[in-house]
Amino acid sequence: MRILAYLTLAILITGCSSTNQESDYVNTFIGTGGHGHTFLGVSTPFGGIQVGPNNFNKGWDWCSGYHFSDSILVGFSHLHLNGTGCSDTGDIIFMPYTGVEKTQLGQQDDITDGYASLYSKGHEQSDVSRYKVLLETYGIDVELTSSDRVAFHKYKFPADSQNKFIMINLKDANGDDRVTESFLEQVNDTVVRGYRFSTGWAKAQQIYFTAIFSEPVGIKLYDDTCFVEGKSLKNKYVKGNVSLQQETTDISIKVGISPVSMENAYRNINQEIPHWNFERTVSENRERWNEELSKVKIETPDDNIKTIFYTSLYHAFLQPIIFNDCNNDYRGTDKKVYNSDFTNYTVFSLWDTYRAAHPLYTILQQERVPDFINSMLKIYEQQGRLPVWHLYGSDTNEMIGIQSVPVIADAILKGFEGFDHEEAYKAMKESMLSDYKGLQWLKELGYIPADKEIESVAKGLEYAIADWGISQVSKKLGKADDYEYFNNRAKGYVNYWDNGSKFFRGRRIDGSWEANFDPVNSTHRNDAYCEGNAWQYLWLVPHDVDGLISLMGGREGFISKLDSLFILDSDLGENASPDISGLIGQYAHGNEPSHHIAYLYAFAGEQWKTAEKIDYILHNLYKNAPDGLQGNEDCGQMSAWYVFSALGFYPVNPSDGKYVFGRPIIDKATIKLDSDKTFTITVLNNSMKNKYIQSVKLNGKNYNKFYINHADIMHGGELTFEMGEKPNKTLFSPETQY
């Protein structure tokens, strides 16, 4: 019954007609099941607020605060993460209810002693601009929408209900997020404000809010379960039971948030939603999404492809998020308040997103890229190092590498202005010359010893990618000595190469190899690799694929090893990371280190094998369903892979501006560029059977490279693929590529 209800809802959301806009094809439920961990609710593109439903947290698959399998809601919070593998946020929970006044959520297996509510998929609707659900325990209809920094709630209580309440819960949040201090105050009969300070994945997080009610309300304040007299309360577990007047059945609430102050939160409301027209806000939100999603207009007879494509674009555009107020105030990593002349951003999941999401932004979000970089440079100033995984004013230092470096390098090498290139170079250089996570060993030995640092091989390979980016920027800026130094370090991946086993292996400080080597076995975050094994990390040299081919003895050995990857037994051992998912042999599409691998065939002269693998992944590892992602969405990276690959190319090296051809599955795509230019991709003879590229033309001229340059796209024009049922094995000769 639940499946039927969902399918009916999906048809309503994604049903096709000639007048559909791009947002009509977004299925916001994709990724909310399985291990996708995607956000469900409402935000604007890159918006600073993500208002949506929260379940009880029942483990890893509730990292976003919600999972499609659930049937109990505990409220609607104002911050959520999209597809992460760690949980945080879920701040400032509002929950309407009726009956006896309560202060506790209740329990998953018995909600009768709390204010949580049952809900069902048949009474839950969601699209890009509106979330709607019936709280079945109370018969309350809830609708949500938002602007950049303001959530708009709309509640309809049953006419005959007694004792109508709205709980404001500042104690609870998602997963490991733990409140350290909170404050709540009733300013007058329609305004309540407060703040919530917390720690968890993001340390020392501060979020301020102001809520304006459309009808007069009262409030009773609680220190968790203990009633406290007065109109304001500062403590650790502050909660407020907002009471409605008996005659009130419909009430709207505008909740503004701020990283700086309650006053700024109030100003954000007046700036962004000064009215009480809920449908107007829904419409404005939808227009914003259509403007962003229509930057790529695709043509295909397959509505599932269209739905997955635009949902992927939607997921990619949910972050990084705005992290300042309308007056440009924001709170820095050092917790000081700044006022900027740019839009400040946070939620940089860089170990994931540097691979494809940020390269995608250089095409589709050119106006935002400089502010992404400026935000990173300010983080560098405030904490002394470029961001690793920046989250709401704190660097979580999650994962490995300093992968803001290839993002900044990519922007400089592609010619982006709007930030200081010399300052950016200084930030990259000093960050990579720091002692962060094994870099001191890299400077001393040329490699990171496995008996001194866990994940040593993975760290070394990731640092080499960043070093290559710096080397190319130093070359562009005329810094010859730095170019030589970082270019040599970029080749340091060879120091992990064991020519006997033909794998990258953990090397001890005395130069010997780690014992008991098993290239298949994985121990989660406790071996020489990071969320992977030796087979998956064998290919993480995207900046020097020709060098990797040489290590393997040439093209024949490289192709043979690559073939083996996709057919080996998928068993990685009982201690393997849960992130290693979406397996095809040892290839793991559900985790980022594998994302470029299928495209490597092209470098060795067998691009047609790339086409085969990409075709399979596109059609089998992405679905128009809640469990439609094979792994965590990871802040847009999983979706950015789909967007690029559906269009027919992918940035194997995230900083060199080359997009390697794969297998386009759309018939046509028109990409809007700056200055009223467009870049059109036309795919002739496209079908399920015709998966192989027969010929390529760029602006009407035959084109024999297996990649297209970023500059060629940005100049505008047309790329034409002709497809066929059998491989054209002579199309991309390796000798003619560079």
ZABA-770999 format. One line per 2 residues: number of its first residue (from 1); for each residue x, y, z of C-alpha. Coordinates in pm, whole numbers, plus 32768, in hexadecimal, padded with zeros to 4 digits. Example, Ala and Ser with C-alpha at 12.3 -4.5 7.8 and 13.67 -1.06 7.14 Angstrom:
# residues 2
1 = 84CE:7E3E:830C ~ 8557:7F96:82CA
END
This chain:
# residues 738
1 = 8000:8000:8000 ~ 811D:80ED:8059
3 = 81CB:80A1:7F0F ~ 8089:80E6:7E51
5 = 805A:8230:7F05 ~ 81BD:8298:7EB3
7 = 8197:8239:7D45 ~ 8058:8302:7D2E
9 = 810A:842A:7DCA ~ 8234:8404:7CE1
11 = 814B:840A:7BB4 ~ 80AC:854A:7C34
13 = 8201:85E7:7C67 ~ 82AE:8574:7B2B
15 = 8193:853A:7A38 ~ 81E7:85C8:78E3
17 = 8141:86C0:7800 ~ 81B9:87B0:76F8
19 = 8197:88D4:77EC ~ 8265:883F:7905
21 = 837D:890D:7995 ~ 84C3:8871:7A04
23 = 845D:8874:7B72 ~ 8332:8799:7B1E
25 = 8425:867C:7AD9 ~ 84CC:868D:7C2E
27 = 846F:8567:7D0E ~ 84E2:85DD:7E64
29 = 84B4:847E:7EF3 ~ 85D6:83F1:7E27
31 = 86EB:839A:7F1C ~ 8613:83B0:8055
33 = 860F:8234:8063 ~ 872A:8139:8059
35 = 8876:81DA:80B4 ~ 8841:8321:7FF4
37 = 8813:83FA:812C ~ 8780:8515:805C
39 = 86C9:8640:80EC ~ 854E:864A:80D2
41 = 84A9:8799:8102 ~ 84C6:88F4:806A
43 = 85EE:89D2:801E ~ 8648:8ACB:7F13
45 = 8770:8A8A:7E2A ~ 88A1:8A97:7F11
47 = 87B5:8B1E:801B ~ 8820:8B56:8182
49 = 86EC:8AAE:8214 ~ 8675:894A:81DB
51 = 8526:891B:8285 ~ 849E:87BB:828D
53 = 8420:8693:8357 ~ 84DF:85D6:8462
55 = 84B7:846E:84D7 ~ 8548:83CC:860B
57 = 86B4:8385:85BE ~ 86E3:8210:8594
59 = 8845:8206:8512 ~ 8917:824B:83E0
61 = 8800:8256:82E0 ~ 875D:8376:839E
63 = 8887:845E:836C ~ 87AA:8561:82C2
65 = 86A7:8548:83D8 ~ 85AE:848C:82FC
67 = 8593:8339:8253 ~ 8488:82CA:815D
69 = 8445:818A:821F ~ 83CD:8245:8354
71 = 826E:8293:83CF ~ 82A4:8375:84FF
73 = 82F3:84E8:84FF ~ 8380:85A7:8629
75 = 8375:86FD:8585 ~ 83F9:87E3:8478
77 = 8557:886E:849B ~ 85FE:8988:83DF
79 = 8756:88FF:8389 ~ 879B:87B4:82DA
81 = 88BB:8714:8220 ~ 8894:8674:80CB
83 = 8920:8517:80A1 ~ 8A3C:8520:819D
85 = 8AD1:83F0:8248 ~ 8AD4:849E:839C
87 = 89AB:8539:844E ~ 898B:869C:84CE
89 = 88A2:87CB:84C2 ~ 872D:8794:84F8
91 = 872A:88DB:85BC ~ 85F4:8991:863D
93 = 84DB:8892:862B ~ 8372:890B:8611
95 = 825C:880D:864E ~ 80E5:8854:8659
97 = 800B:8770:872C ~ 7EC4:876A:87EF
99 = 7E3D:86E0:8935 ~ 7EF8:86C8:8A7C
101 = 802B:87A7:8A92 ~ 816E:86DE:8A6A
103 = 82E0:8725:8A6A ~ 8378:85E1:89EA
105 = 838C:8546:888F ~ 8314:83F2:88FD
107 = 83B2:82AB:8895 ~ 83D2:81FF:8743
109 = 8315:80CF:87C0 ~ 8215:8199:8887
111 = 81C8:8303:8835 ~ 80A0:8322:8922
113 = 8171:83C2:8A36 ~ 81F7:84D1:894D
115 = 818E:85C3:883C ~ 821A:8502:8710
117 = 8121:84A2:8604 ~ 80DD:838F:850D
119 = 80D7:83E7:839B ~ 80B7:8320:8258
121 = 8135:833E:80F4 ~ 7FD3:8362:8078
123 = 7FBE:84AC:8134 ~ 811A:8530:80E6
125 = 816C:8607:7FB7 ~ 82AD:86AD:7F51
127 = 833B:8777:7E32 ~ 844E:887B:7E14
129 = 837E:8995:7EAB ~ 8288:88F2:7F9C
131 = 8282:87D9:809A ~ 8130:8767:811C
133 = 80CE:865B:8215 ~ 7FAB:85F7:82F2
135 = 8005:85B5:845E ~ 7F12:8495:847E
137 = 7F20:847B:85F9 ~ 7E90:85DC:8613
139 = 7DEB:861B:84C2 ~ 7ECB:874A:8489
141 = 7F27:87AF:8325 ~ 8088:883A:8305
143 = 8118:88F5:81DC ~ 8278:897F:81BD
145 = 832D:8A61:80C8 ~ 8457:8B4C:80DD
147 = 8528:8C6B:805E ~ 86A3:8C77:8083
149 = 86A7:8CB4:81FC ~ 853C:8C96:8265
151 = 8458:8B6A:8290 ~ 82E2:8B99:8262
153 = 8208:8AA5:8328 ~ 8092:8A80:82F9
155 = 7FC7:89A9:83EE ~ 7E56:8954:83E0
157 = 7DC7:88C0:8520 ~ 7C7C:8803:852E
159 = 7B60:88F0:8582 ~ 7AF1:8821:86AD
161 = 7C4B:87EE:8744 ~ 7C8E:885E:88A8
163 = 7DD3:88EA:8931 ~ 7E99:8937:87F7
165 = 8013:894C:8824 ~ 8151:897E:875E
167 = 8284:88F4:880A ~ 83C9:89B0:87CC
169 = 84D3:88B0:8825 ~ 8635:8936:8848
171 = 86B9:87FD:88F6 ~ 86A1:86F3:87E9
173 = 8739:86E5:868C ~ 87C2:85EA:8591
175 = 88A1:84D0:8601 ~ 89DA:853C:86B9
177 = 8988:86B0:86C6 ~ 897F:870A:883A
179 = 8901:8853:88C5 ~ 89F1:8914:89A7
181 = 891D:8A49:89EC ~ 87CB:8AC6:897B
183 = 86EE:8BF3:89AF ~ 8580:8C3D:896F
185 = 84BF:8D7F:89A2 ~ 8361:8DFC:8958
187 = 8387:8F62:88E0 ~ 8210:8FA4:88B6
189 = 80D7:8EE0:8866 ~ 814B:8E97:86FF
191 = 82C9:8E8C:8716 ~ 83A5:8D83:87B6
193 = 851D:8D78:878D ~ 864A:8CB9:880A
195 = 8789:8C03:87B8 ~ 8822:8AAA:87C4
197 = 8994:8A64:87F9 ~ 8A05:88FF:87C1
199 = 8B27:8819:8782 ~ 8B4B:86DA:86C0
201 = 8BD8:86AA:8568 ~ 8BDE:8825:8553
203 = 8C85:88AE:868A ~ 8C04:89E9:8732
205 = 8ADF:8A17:8643 ~ 8A0A:8B4D:8682
207 = 88B5:8B84:85E6 ~ 87CA:8CA3:863E
209 = 865D:8CC4:85DF ~ 8529:8D9B:85F3
211 = 83C8:8D15:85BB ~ 82A2:8DF4:8561
213 = 8146:8D5D:858D ~ 801A:8DCA:84C1
215 = 7F34:8DB2:85F2 ~ 7F65:8E0C:8760
217 = 8002:8CF7:8830 ~ 8073:8CB3:8991
219 = 81A1:8BEA:8A02 ~ 820D:8B14:8B29
221 = 8382:8ADC:8B51 ~ 8426:899A:8BC3
223 = 8580:892D:8C2D ~ 8552:87DD:8B80
225 = 8427:875F:8C4B ~ 8425:8864:8D64
227 = 833F:8991:8D3E ~ 83EB:8AE2:8D75
229 = 832C:8C24:8DBA ~ 836B:8D4F:8CDD
231 = 8381:8DBA:8B73 ~ 84ED:8D5D:8B34
233 = 85D0:8C3C:8B8F ~ 8740:8BF2:8B54
235 = 87BB:8A96:8BA7 ~ 882D:8958:8AFE
237 = 86E8:88A7:8AA6 ~ 85F6:89C4:8A65
239 = 84A0:8977:89D5 ~ 836B:8A4A:89A2
241 = 8202:89DD:8986 ~ 8159:8AE5:88B1
243 = 7FE1:8AE6:88F0 ~ 7EDE:8B5A:87F3
245 = 7D9B:8C09:8844 ~ 7C6D:8B24:8847
247 = 7BD0:8BBF:8711 ~ 7D10:8BA4:8644
249 = 7D16:8A82:854F ~ 7DFE:8B0B:8443
251 = 7F4C:8BA2:8498 ~ 8081:8C00:83CE
253 = 81DF:8C32:8455 ~ 830B:8CD8:83B5
255 = 8452:8C61:844C ~ 8589:8D22:83F0
257 = 86E1:8C9D:8445 ~ 8834:8D43:8465
259 = 8998:8CD8:84BA ~ 89C5:8E25:856E
261 = 889B:8E9E:863C ~ 8727:8E8E:8683
263 = 870A:8FF2:8605 ~ 87A1:8F92:84B5
265 = 86B3:8E6B:84A1 ~ 8592:8F61:84C8
267 = 8626:9042:83BB ~ 8646:8F17:82D3
269 = 84CF:8ED8:82F4 ~ 847A:9042:82A4
271 = 8565:903D:817B ~ 8501:8EEF:80E2
273 = 8396:8EAB:8146 ~ 82F8:8FF2:81C0
275 = 8197:8F70:816E ~ 80B5:8E50:81DE
277 = 806D:8DC2:8083 ~ 80DE:8C57:809C
279 = 808D:8C07:7F31 ~ 8157:8D31:7EBC
281 = 8289:8CA7:7F70 ~ 824B:8B50:7EDA
283 = 8238:8BED:7D81 ~ 8373:8CBE:7DB3
285 = 842F:8B8F:7E32 ~ 83BF:8AC4:7D06
287 = 8428:8BD8:7C16 ~ 8582:8BDB:7CB3
289 = 85A4:8A64:7C7D ~ 8526:8A75:7B18
291 = 8622:8B87:7ACC ~ 8740:8AAC:7B49
293 = 86CA:895F:7ABE ~ 8681:89F3:7967
295 = 87F2:8A42:793C ~ 87F6:88EB:789B
297 = 86D0:888C:77C0 ~ 86D7:8720:775A
299 = 860B:865F:765D ~ 85C4:84ED:7685
301 = 8490:8413:7654 ~ 84E0:8360:779B
303 = 8432:8416:78B8 ~ 84F6:8353:79BD
305 = 863B:83DB:792E ~ 85AB:8538:7935
307 = 853B:850D:7A9F ~ 8686:847E:7B15
309 = 8745:858D:7A59 ~ 8687:86B6:7AE8
311 = 867B:861C:7C43 ~ 87F4:85F3:7C2C
313 = 881A:875E:7BC8 ~ 8736:87BD:7CEC
315 = 8808:86F4:7DE1 ~ 8949:8790:7D5A
317 = 88BA:88EE:7D89 ~ 8853:88C2:7EF6
319 = 89B2:8913:7F6D ~ 8AA0:89BA:7FBF
321 = 89AA:8A8D:8086 ~ 8992:8C01:80C7
323 = 8A28:8C4E:821C ~ 89EE:8DBF:824E
325 = 88D0:8EB0:828E ~ 8826:8F9F:81A1
327 = 890F:90B1:821C ~ 8A3D:8FCE:81CF
329 = 8A93:8F89:833D ~ 8B18:8E2D:8382
331 = 8BCE:8D71:8494 ~ 8D29:8CFA:843D
333 = 8DDB:8BB9:8496 ~ 8E82:8C7E:85B0
335 = 8D20:8CD2:8632 ~ 8D4F:8E45:85F1
337 = 8C47:8F06:852E ~ 8CAB:8F8E:83D9
339 = 8C02:905A:82CC ~ 8C61:8FF6:816C
341 = 8C48:9086:800F ~ 8BF7:8F2B:7F88
343 = 8AFD:8E18:7FD6 ~ 8B92:8D35:80E0
345 = 8B57:8BBE:80C2 ~ 8B80:8A87:8197
347 = 8B3F:890D:817D ~ 8C6F:88BA:80AC
349 = 8C80:873E:8094 ~ 8DC0:875D:7FD0
351 = 8E4A:85F8:7FD4 ~ 8D0C:85A1:7F18
353 = 8CB6:86D3:7E4E ~ 8E0B:8736:7DC3
355 = 8DF0:8614:7CCF ~ 8CBF:867E:7C04
357 = 8BD2:8768:7CBE ~ 8CC4:888E:7CC3
359 = 8D2B:885C:7B57 ~ 8BB6:885A:7B07
361 = 8B90:89A8:7BB9 ~ 8C9F:8A3E:7ADA
363 = 8BB2:8A03:79B6 ~ 8A5A:8A39:7A4E
365 = 8A9D:8B1D:7B79 ~ 8BA7:8C06:7AF5
367 = 8B20:8D2C:7BBB ~ 8B40:8C6A:7D04
369 = 8C9A:8BD3:7CD3 ~ 8D5C:8D0E:7D3D
371 = 8C92:8D22:7E7F ~ 8CCF:8BB2:7EC6
373 = 8E43:8BFD:7EA8 ~ 8E2E:8D40:7F73
375 = 8D7D:8C7D:8087 ~ 8E97:8B7E:8089
377 = 8F9F:8C8E:8094 ~ 8EF9:8D32:81C0
379 = 8EF2:8BE2:826F ~ 9068:8BCC:8228
381 = 909C:8D21:82C8 ~ 8FCE:8CC4:83F9
383 = 9059:8B68:8440 ~ 91AD:8B6D:8396
385 = 915B:8A5D:8298 ~ 906F:8A35:8175
387 = 8F2D:8978:81C5 ~ 8F1A:87FE:81C6
389 = 8DA7:87C8:8219 ~ 8D16:8913:828A
391 = 8BC9:8904:833F ~ 8B0F:8A2E:83D7
393 = 8C3D:8AF2:844E ~ 8D18:89C7:84A8
395 = 8E04:88E8:83E9 ~ 8DB0:877F:843A
397 = 8EFF:870D:83A3 ~ 8E3C:85E1:8325
399 = 8ED4:84FA:8221 ~ 9031:8529:8191
401 = 90F1:861C:80B9 ~ 90BD:8794:809C
403 = 8FDB:8786:7F6F ~ 8F81:88F4:7F6A
405 = 90D5:890C:7EBF ~ 9073:8865:7D74
407 = 8F2C:892A:7D7A ~ 8FE3:8A76:7D93
409 = 90E9:8A06:7C97 ~ 8FD8:89A7:7BA2
411 = 8F37:8AFE:7BBF ~ 9081:8BB3:7B84
413 = 90E4:8AD4:7A61 ~ 8F8F:8B0B:79C1
415 = 8FBF:8C83:79D7 ~ 8EC1:8CE0:7AE2
417 = 8EE3:8E3F:7B6D ~ 8E3D:8ED6:7C9F
419 = 8F3E:8E60:7D9C ~ 90AF:8EA9:7DD5
421 = 917C:8DA4:7D1B ~ 92BB:8DF2:7DDA
423 = 920B:8DD3:7F29 ~ 9169:8C93:7EB4
425 = 92BA:8C0A:7E4D ~ 934F:8C65:7F9E
427 = 9231:8BB4:8050 ~ 925D:8A7B:7F7D
429 = 93D6:8A73:7FA6 ~ 93D8:8AAE:811E
431 = 92C5:89AF:8157 ~ 9381:88A5:8096
433 = 94C7:88FA:8148 ~ 9422:88D4:829D
435 = 9437:87A0:837B ~ 92C9:8744:834C
437 = 927C:85CE:8353 ~ 93C8:853F:82E5
439 = 944F:865F:8214 ~ 957C:867A:82FB
441 = 95E5:851B:828F ~ 95A9:856E:8123
443 = 9697:8693:8141 ~ 979B:85C5:81F9
445 = 978B:8472:814B ~ 96CD:84AB:8009
447 = 95BD:83BE:8082 ~ 94DF:838A:81B3
449 = 9549:825A:827F ~ 9436:8161:82CA
451 = 94BD:811A:8427 ~ 949E:828D:847E
453 = 9355:82EC:83D7 ~ 921B:8225:838A
455 = 9190:824A:8229 ~ 92F2:829A:81B9
457 = 92CC:822E:804E ~ 9182:82E2:8021
459 = 920F:841F:80BD ~ 9343:8412:7FE1
461 = 927A:83E6:7EA2 ~ 9189:84FE:7EFD
463 = 92A7:85EB:7F52 ~ 934B:859E:7E03
465 = 920F:860F:7D4F ~ 9212:8757:7E12
467 = 9387:8782:7DD5 ~ 934C:8763:7C5F
469 = 924A:8879:7C6F ~ 933C:895F:7D27
471 = 9450:890E:7C32 ~ 937B:897A:7B0D
473 = 9312:8ABC:7BBA ~ 947C:8B0B:7C14
475 = 94D4:8AD7:7AA6 ~ 93BF:8BC4:7A3A
477 = 942F:8CC9:7B37 ~ 959C:8CAD:7AD0
479 = 961F:8C0E:7C10 ~ 9722:8B23:7B7B
481 = 97BA:8A9C:7CBD ~ 9666:8A4D:7D51
483 = 95FD:89A8:7C0D ~ 9725:88BE:7C1B
485 = 96EE:886B:7D8A ~ 957A:8823:7D76
487 = 958F:8778:7C25 ~ 968A:8685:7CBC
489 = 95AA:8650:7DEA ~ 9486:860B:7D01
491 = 954A:84DE:7C85 ~ 9578:8460:7DE7
493 = 9469:835B:7DB0 ~ 9580:827E:7D25
495 = 960C:825E:7E86 ~ 94E5:8184:7EE5
497 = 9505:80A7:7DAF ~ 9565:7F3E:7DEB
499 = 95DA:7EB8:7C9D ~ 95C2:7D54:7D1F
501 = 944F:7D5B:7D6F ~ 93FE:7E74:7C77
503 = 933E:7F35:7D82 ~ 936B:806B:7E57
505 = 93C5:7FE9:7FAF ~ 9403:8067:810C
507 = 9576:80A6:8145 ~ 9617:80B2:829B
509 = 9706:81BF:8313 ~ 9830:80D8:82D2
511 = 97C2:80B5:8167 ~ 973A:7F53:8184
513 = 95DC:7EF2:8115 ~ 94C7:7EAE:820E
515 = 94A0:7D38:8247 ~ 9370:7C5D:8201
517 = 9308:7D23:80CF ~ 91AF:7CCD:8044
519 = 913F:7DB3:7F27 ~ 8FD0:7D57:7F57
521 = 8FA6:7D67:80D0 ~ 8F31:7EB0:816A
523 = 8F2D:7F20:82D4 ~ 8E5B:8058:82FF
525 = 8F39:8189:8341 ~ 9047:80AD:83D9
527 = 9134:8041:82C4 ~ 9208:80E4:81B5
529 = 90D4:8150:80F0 ~ 8FA5:8229:8139
531 = 8E50:818A:810A ~ 8EE3:80A4:8007
533 = 8FE1:7F99:7FBA ~ 911A:7F77:7EE4
535 = 9050:7F21:7DAD ~ 8F84:8061:7DC6
537 = 90AE:8140:7E17 ~ 9180:80AA:7D03
539 = 90EA:81A8:7C12 ~ 90F9:82EA:7CDE
541 = 91F8:839A:7C04 ~ 910D:846C:7B2E
543 = 9215:8579:7AF9 ~ 9310:8488:7A5A
545 = 925A:8366:79B8 ~ 9372:8338:78BC
547 = 9463:830C:79DF ~ 937C:8209:7A79
549 = 936A:8150:792E ~ 94E6:8146:7928
551 = 94F4:80B6:7A88 ~ 9417:7F9B:7A13
553 = 94F9:7F4A:78F0 ~ 943A:7FFD:77DE
555 = 92DE:8006:774A ~ 92AD:7E90:7733
557 = 92FD:7E53:78A1 ~ 9230:7F83:7906
559 = 90FC:7F10:7845 ~ 911D:7DAD:78CA
561 = 912C:7E29:7A31 ~ 9009:7F15:79F7
563 = 8F39:7DFC:7963 ~ 8F82:7D2B:7A98
565 = 8F01:7E3C:7B7F ~ 8DA1:7E1C:7AF7
567 = 8D89:7C9E:7B0B ~ 8E31:7C41:7C54
569 = 8D6F:7BBC:7D7F ~ 8CC3:7CDA:7E35
571 = 8CFF:7C54:7F94 ~ 8DDF:7D4C:804E
573 = 8DD6:7CA3:81A2 ~ 8CFC:7CC9:82D4
575 = 8DA3:7E0D:834A ~ 8D7F:7EC6:8202
577 = 8CFA:8028:8203 ~ 8B81:8043:81CF
579 = 8BD3:815F:80E0 ~ 8C5F:8065:7FE6
581 = 8B1F:8020:7F27 ~ 8A99:800E:7DC6
583 = 8B96:7EFE:7D78 ~ 8BE5:7E7C:7C1C
585 = 8CF7:7D87:7C6E ~ 8DE3:7E5E:7D3B
587 = 8D6D:7FA3:7C9E ~ 8C9D:805F:7DA4
589 = 8BBC:8166:7D09 ~ 8B20:81B4:7E5B
591 = 8C60:825D:7ED0 ~ 8D25:8376:7E34
593 = 8E84:82E7:7DFB ~ 8DF4:8208:7CE9
595 = 8D38:8316:7C2C ~ 8E3B:835A:7B1F
597 = 8EB0:81F5:7AE9 ~ 8DCD:8185:79CC
599 = 8E47:82AE:78FF ~ 8FB1:823A:7910
601 = 8F87:8144:77EF ~ 8F87:8271:7708
603 = 90EC:82CB:7769 ~ 9163:8173:76F6
605 = 90B2:8178:75A6 ~ 8F77:80B3:75FF
607 = 8E75:81C2:7635 ~ 8D68:80D0:75C6
609 = 8D96:8012:770B ~ 8D5C:8158:77C5
611 = 8C14:8175:7706 ~ 8BAA:8017:7770
613 = 8BEE:8053:78DF ~ 8B50:81AD:78E7
615 = 8A1C:812B:7833 ~ 89F1:801A:7938
617 = 8A1F:8107:7A5F ~ 8931:820D:79D7
619 = 881E:8111:7994 ~ 884A:802A:7ABE
621 = 88DF:80E9:7BE3 ~ 87F6:8217:7BD6
623 = 867D:81EF:7BF4 ~ 8549:82C8:7C0B
625 = 84FA:8240:7D66 ~ 8546:828F:7ED5
627 = 8665:8193:7ECD ~ 86D9:8217:7D7E
629 = 883D:8264:7DEF ~ 8940:8158:7E32
631 = 89EE:8217:7F47 ~ 89E7:835E:8007
633 = 8991:8487:7F2B ~ 8AB4:853D:7FD2
635 = 8A47:86A4:7F9C ~ 8A0F:868C:7E26
637 = 8B35:85B6:7DB2 ~ 8A6F:847B:7D66
639 = 897C:854E:7C9E ~ 8A86:861E:7BF0
641 = 8B18:84D8:7B6A ~ 89C6:8489:7ACF
643 = 8999:85E5:7A39 ~ 8AED:85E3:7992
645 = 8AD4:8478:7922 ~ 8976:849A:7894
647 = 89F6:85BE:77C2 ~ 8B12:84E4:7742
649 = 8C51:854B:77F8 ~ 8CF9:8560:794D
651 = 8E1C:8620:79F3 ~ 8F10:8505:7A40
653 = 9019:85FB:7AB7 ~ 8F4B:86FA:7B7A
655 = 9041:8816:7B39 ~ 90B2:87F6:79CF
657 = 8F77:886B:791C ~ 8F5A:8730:7849
659 = 8E14:866B:783E ~ 8E3E:8503:77C5
661 = 8D34:8472:76E1 ~ 8C5D:8355:775D
663 = 8B02:82FA:76E3 ~ 89F9:840E:76C5
665 = 8899:838F:770E ~ 87D5:84C9:76B6
667 = 8777:8522:7551 ~ 87C6:8692:7576
669 = 8833:8786:7680 ~ 8849:8900:7674
671 = 8925:899F:777D ~ 88F4:8B10:77C8
673 = 8A3C:8BC8:77F1 ~ 8A90:8D2E:784B
675 = 8A6B:8E47:774B ~ 893B:8DA1:76AB
677 = 8A11:8C89:761C ~ 89A6:8B1E:7613
679 = 8A57:89D4:75EA ~ 898A:88C6:7544
681 = 89C4:8751:7554 ~ 8918:868D:7440
683 = 8913:8511:744A ~ 88B9:846F:72FF
685 = 8831:830C:72E5 ~ 8817:82F3:745E
687 = 876A:81BD:74EB ~ 8798:80B3:75F5
689 = 8855:7FDC:74FC ~ 8920:80F4:7463
691 = 8A07:8131:7589 ~ 8B4D:8162:74C9
693 = 8BD1:82AA:743D ~ 8C0E:8288:72C6
695 = 8C83:83EB:7283 ~ 8C9B:853F:7328
697 = 8C7E:8699:7292 ~ 8CC2:87E5:733A
699 = 8C1A:8908:728B ~ 8BF0:8833:7153
701 = 8D5A:87C2:713B ~ 8DD3:8660:7176
703 = 8E67:863C:72D2 ~ 8F4B:851A:7333
705 = 8FAD:8564:749C ~ 8F0D:848F:75AC
707 = 8EC5:85C4:767B ~ 8E48:8726:7651
709 = 8EE9:8855:76F3 ~ 8E31:893B:77E2
711 = 8E86:8A65:7706 ~ 8DDD:89C2:75DA
713 = 8C9D:899E:76A0 ~ 8CA8:8B01:7728
715 = 8CDC:8B97:75CC ~ 8B87:8B0A:756F
717 = 8B38:8A37:7443 ~ 8ACC:88D2:73FD
719 = 8B5C:877E:7451 ~ 8AC7:8666:737F
721 = 8AE1:84F6:73D4 ~ 8A7A:83ED:72DB
723 = 8A29:82A6:7388 ~ 8A26:813E:7313
725 = 89E9:7FDA:7388 ~ 8B51:7F66:735A
727 = 8C94:8008:73D6 ~ 8D60:80E0:72EF
729 = 8EAB:8066:737B ~ 8F7E:814C:72A1
731 = 8ECD:8291:72FB ~ 8FAD:8312:7413
733 = 9116:82BD:73CA ~ 91EE:82FC:7501
735 = 9305:8389:7427 ~ 9231:84B2:73B5
737 = 91A4:8525:7501 ~ 9287:8630:7594
END
